[in-house]
């Protein structure tokens, strides 16, 4: 997946789907790094659009 800012609900859903696929990727691998970055992007989007 090309990593980019999450700007829409569609981007958000796609990021969640991708994270579900690579969630258990080993640390220090390309997919592990991707999962870590996706988590940060998703968290940022959720904090902006779904505040608690």
N, C-alpha and C positions, 0 to 999 in steps of 0.2 A: 504494500500500500504506500502511496505517496503521502508523506506526512505534510499536513498543512493546517492552518488554523480552522477551527470548527466555527462556521459562520451561520449555519442554518440547521433546522431540524433534520433535514436529509443528511447533512454532513455528520451530525450527532449520531443518528441511527446507524450510519455506515461505520463510524468509528467504534460504536458498541459491538456491532457484528464482527468486525475485524478483531477487536480485543477478545471476544469470546473464543475465537479460533486460536489465538496465540497466547492466551492467558497463562498457560503453564509452560511457556518457553523457558529454557534454561537461562540463567543470568549470564551475562558476558557473551551473548550470541546476538546476531543481527535481529532476530525476532524478539529476544528478550529486551534489547534496547528499544525496539519499536513499541513493545507493550508498555514499557516504562514511560515513554514519551506520550503515548496515547492516553495513559492514565492521567497525566498532567493536563493534557488538552481537554479531556472529558471533564475532569474536576473543575477546570476553569470555566468551561461552558455552563456546567450545572450551577456553579456559584453565581454566575451572572443571570441565568434564566430561571432557576428554581431555588431562590433563596429560602432558607429555613427561618 
